[in-house]
Amino acid sequence: MFDKSTGEILVDTLSDWGVDHVYGLPGDSINHFVDNLRSSEDRMKFIQVRHEEVGALSAASYAKITGKIGVCLSIAGPGAIHLLNGLYDAKADGAPVLVIAGQVDSTQVGTDQFQEVNLERMFDDVAVFNKRVQSAESLPDITNQAIRTAVEKKGVAILTIPDDLAAEKVKQKVKNTSLIRSQAVVHPDPSNLQEALQLVNEAKRPVILAGKGAKHSREELLQFAEKVAAPIILSLPGKGTIPDVHPYNLGQLGQIGTKPAYEAMEETDLLIMVGTSFPYRDYLPDDAKAIQLDIEPTQIGKRYPVTVGLIGDAKWTLSHLAENSHYQEDRDFIEKCQENMKNWWSHLESIESERSTPIKPQEIMPELQKVVEDDAVLSVDVGNVTVWTARHFRVTNQKFILSSWMATMGCGLPGAIAAKIAHPERQAVAICGDGGFSMVMQDFLTAVKYQLPMMVVIFNNERLGMIKYEQQAIGNLDYETELKDFDFAAFAHTAGGEGYRVEKHEELLPALERAAKSTKPAIVDIVIEDQAPLPGKVTYEQASSYSKYMLKKAFKEQELDMPPLKKALKRIF
Ligand SMILES: Cc1ncc(C[n+]2csc(CCOP(=O)(O)OP(=O)(O)O)c2C)c(N)n1
């Protein structure tokens, strides 16, 4: 006699798909399934978070780090609502995530029960698969479809399960639909490949802009770039595709970018986009020919009027282009870019070697670099801290993750939690602003509870730094961006971890070294001078808006009582 509950079958199915842990917070409407997890602890770990948003962000981060599906669960109503931010992060960054959301009893759905929310409607916008299980018998098949859809469409699948169904016994053995995963290597149309090769062979100053779609093609990308003498600019999600100090790397583009990248874009006669949806049109060439390679047909021509589209796998296509393009004899352009980059690095080195109190943010990176291992996972939060890390941290082989498209604050710590679960043997480092970290800091306790040693580096400027400078950059006075000072090192101790407060430069490296060696989660709370990370290239509009802010500031600070000046300023603003 077969007597498994559907909840147990759900655990079996997850297990068959290779899932070995679930993030979440238990409660009514998910209790039966949580009990199934309790009795399957040997193969399915339950990571209890303090806030469901952290559960969802961790599941998304796990998917970004491993390429495997991340799984989180919640109760109906408030728990499910808390998941949303992390789920949108997964959607925006193409990370496969499965949600198991509890729901009120199946006989009561739709009758305004306690904590009942119309979950199908709520999740509709974020999900690629979104179904409420209607019967115990259909649950295994629906679970299979949910996982398959999340993996293939790189998005969020929602399984809403009234908790009574999870407890129901199934009378006969359930035969799963197939768990086999078949994959295609997509090759572009041969005539498109031919057109692309012709453009490449004719170009004098080709530039490659590569995004996260190129991440699995480091070798092929470099072979192609070297053959056709094209420098490589990486979008922020693409950081790490090739090492930052590789002679063909010009860093990032845009507000966070480098001057050599900006200049290469101004000079290029052929833009080659690989697996990127870089959104800032102003930083792309005014009028260059362009090839765009992407696995997703709808991306072609989305951001730039491309001459040739190549729909296909980056690895295969780059290797084809590398093999079949002509060797570029004229190396002047690449050499000039390399010279520019050398100057850029020495400019960075000179500002990084300053010694000041409070510490300047850019002074931190070379010291951090000394303790971060080559195969570490770096999880970066959102704010100026993203810019400092993008610009000054030289990624070698580390895994670099962030909330790149949703850009949600609070992603740093969940990324480090997921990193430690995905790769317990590797170092996990979260780099956060004080604002971003304080959005999720309760879950430092989760890292302590599950003994996940990690290093959380906080750039503590007592500010929402990025917003302060955003306000100034549009000519406004900064307003409500200051944060109450807080000793995150003391918090780390209270939480059961280790904490180091750093106020002077000489304390920095010893603190980082001790945190890196710690067997407990550790916070290095660095009091920094609040600084604006200026763009690699300041545009006229940026300079002009900033001068408006300076005038307003001077006017406010000095409380000038000079009617003609006041009148003039009023005219300007
Ligand atoms: C959830 C969320 N709310 C608001 C924002 C807008 N935002 C972007 S950066 C930022 C400030 C970040 O401050 P902090 O974490 O202290 O880092 P800093 O910029 O000072 O380095 C804000 C409010 C956001 N991206 N995400």
The ligand as an SDF file (V2000), in Angstrom:
LIG
                    3D

 26 27  0  0  0  0  0  0  0  0999 V2000
   15.2370   48.6390   -1.9530 C   0  0  0  0  0  0  0  0  0  0  0  0
   15.8010   49.8810   -2.5260 C   0  0  0  0  0  0  0  0  0  0  0  0
   15.3820   51.0780   -2.0720 N   0  0  0  0  0  0  0  0  0  0  0  0
   15.9190   52.2220   -2.5670 C   0  0  0  0  0  0  0  0  0  0  0  0
   16.8650   52.1730   -3.5450 C   0  0  0  0  0  0  0  0  0  0  0  0
   17.4650   53.4500   -4.1140 C   0  0  0  0  0  0  0  0  0  0  0  0
   18.8830   53.5390   -3.7110 N   0  0  0  0  0  0  0  0  0  0  0  0
   19.8950   53.1720   -4.5030 C   0  0  0  0  0  0  0  0  0  0  0  0
   21.3710   53.3280   -3.8000 S   0  0  0  0  0  0  0  0  0  0  0  0
   20.7150   53.9180   -2.3730 C   0  0  0  0  0  0  0  0  0  0  0  0
   21.5910   54.3160   -1.2320 C   0  0  0  0  0  0  0  0  0  0  0  0
   22.4780   53.2160   -0.7540 C   0  0  0  0  0  0  0  0  0  0  0  0
   23.0720   53.6300    0.4600 O   0  0  0  0  0  0  0  0  0  0  0  0
   24.1490   52.7490    1.2040 P   0  0  0  0  0  0  0  0  0  0  0  0
   23.7230   51.3480    1.2430 O   0  0  0  0  0  0  0  0  0  0  0  0
   24.4830   53.3710    2.5040 O   0  0  0  0  0  0  0  0  0  0  0  0
   25.3960   52.7970    0.2010 O   0  0  0  0  0  0  0  0  0  0  0  0
   26.2590   54.0590   -0.2940 P   0  0  0  0  0  0  0  0  0  0  0  0
   25.5670   54.6200   -1.5080 O   0  0  0  0  0  0  0  0  0  0  0  0
   26.3320   55.0500    0.8220 O   0  0  0  0  0  0  0  0  0  0  0  0
   27.5890   53.4520   -0.6510 O   0  0  0  0  0  0  0  0  0  0  0  0
   19.3160   54.0020   -2.4720 C   0  0  0  0  0  0  0  0  0  0  0  0
   18.4250   54.5160   -1.4110 C   0  0  0  0  0  0  0  0  0  0  0  0
   17.2300   50.8950   -4.0330 C   0  0  0  0  0  0  0  0  0  0  0  0
   18.0970   50.7460   -5.0270 N   0  0  0  0  0  0  0  0  0  0  0  0
   16.7190   49.7790   -3.4890 N   0  0  0  0  0  0  0  0  0  0  0  0
  1  2  1  0
  2  3  1  0
  2 26  2  0
  3  4  2  0
  4  5  1  0
  5  6  1  0
  5 24  2  0
  6  7  1  0
  7  8  2  0
  7 22  1  0
  8  9  1  0
  9 10  1  0
 10 11  1  0
 10 22  2  0
 11 12  1  0
 12 13  1  0
 13 14  1  0
 14 15  2  0
 14 16  1  0
 14 17  1  0
 17 18  1  0
 18 19  2  0
 18 20  1  0
 18 21  1  0
 22 23  1  0
 24 25  1  0
 24 26  1  0
M  CHG  1   7   1
M  END
$$$$
